[in-house]
Amino acid sequence: MALKTASIKNQTSGLRQTLRISIMSRHTLNDGVTPYPEINMGSYDMWMTELARPPKLIGAYYRNEISWAEFAEQFNAYLLLARPQEVLQTVIN
């Protein structure tokens, strides 16, 4: 099976067999409370928050404390930690 990426807001055609995995840390607007209107339980099959950007890391980027290059480097380092690697192996296998 091929692994493809797409926005969680994109609707599936229903004709293909797909497993839609959300890797968002939360499904809310920027206030952290209001549910994102275009995302609901039918938007995805599994929610793997272990693969999401850590909140402190994305916060540092939004506050311009780190550059995009620093963000990418730190996020890639995060993905190499034990728990994200376990979850990635679940997806791969």
C-alpha positions as CSV (number, residue, x, y, z in Angstrom):
1,M,0.0,0.0,0.0
2,A,1.3,3.4,-0.9
3,L,1.5,6.2,1.7
4,K,0.2,9.5,0.6
5,T,-0.4,12.8,2.4
6,A,-3.2,15.2,2.1
7,S,-5.0,17.9,4.1
8,I,-7.4,16.4,6.7
9,K,-10.0,18.8,5.3
10,N,-10.0,17.1,1.9
11,Q,-12.9,14.7,1.7
12,T,-12.3,11.2,0.4
13,S,-14.1,10.0,-2.7
14,G,-15.3,6.9,-0.9
15,L,-14.2,4.8,-3.9
16,R,-10.7,4.0,-2.8
17,Q,-9.8,2.0,0.3
18,T,-7.8,4.4,2.4
19,L,-6.8,4.8,6.0
20,R,-6.9,8.4,7.0
21,I,-4.6,9.3,9.9
22,S,-4.7,12.7,11.6
23,I,-1.3,13.7,13.0
24,M,-2.6,17.1,14.3
25,S,-1.9,17.8,18.0
26,R,-5.5,19.2,18.3
27,H,-8.5,19.7,16.1
28,T,-9.3,23.2,17.3
29,L,-8.9,26.7,16.1
30,N,-5.9,28.7,17.4
31,D,-7.7,29.5,20.6
32,G,-7.2,25.8,21.5
33,V,-10.9,25.4,22.5
34,T,-13.2,26.0,19.5
35,P,-13.5,22.9,17.4
36,Y,-12.2,23.3,13.9
37,P,-15.5,23.4,11.8
38,E,-14.1,21.4,8.9
39,I,-12.8,18.5,10.9
40,N,-14.9,15.9,12.7
41,M,-14.7,12.3,13.7
42,G,-15.6,11.3,10.1
43,S,-12.5,13.2,8.8
44,Y,-10.1,10.5,9.9
45,D,-9.8,6.9,11.0
46,M,-7.0,7.2,13.5
47,W,-5.6,10.1,15.5
48,M,-1.8,9.7,16.1
49,T,-0.9,12.7,18.2
50,E,2.6,11.2,18.8
51,L,3.4,12.3,15.2
52,A,2.2,15.9,15.7
53,R,4.4,18.9,16.2
54,P,5.0,19.3,19.9
55,P,3.0,22.3,21.2
56,K,6.1,24.0,22.7
57,L,7.9,23.7,19.4
58,I,5.1,25.1,17.2
59,G,4.6,27.9,19.8
60,A,8.3,28.8,19.6
61,Y,7.9,29.1,15.8
62,Y,4.7,31.1,15.9
63,R,6.4,33.5,18.4
64,N,9.3,33.9,16.0
65,E,11.7,32.5,18.6
66,I,13.1,30.0,16.1
67,S,13.4,30.0,12.3
68,W,11.6,27.5,10.0
69,A,15.0,25.7,9.5
70,E,15.4,25.4,13.3
71,F,11.8,24.2,13.6
72,A,12.3,21.6,10.9
73,E,15.5,20.4,12.5
74,Q,14.0,20.1,16.0
75,F,10.8,18.4,14.6
76,N,12.9,15.9,12.7
77,A,14.9,15.2,15.9
78,Y,11.6,14.7,17.8
79,L,10.4,12.2,15.2
80,L,13.6,10.1,16.0
81,L,12.6,9.7,19.6
82,A,11.4,6.2,20.8
83,R,7.6,6.9,21.0
84,P,7.2,8.6,17.6
85,Q,9.4,5.8,16.1
86,E,7.1,3.1,17.5
87,V,4.0,4.9,16.0
88,L,5.8,5.3,12.7
89,Q,6.6,1.6,12.6
90,T,2.9,0.9,13.2
91,V,2.0,3.0,10.1
92,I,4.8,1.4,8.0
93,N,3.9,-2.1,8.9
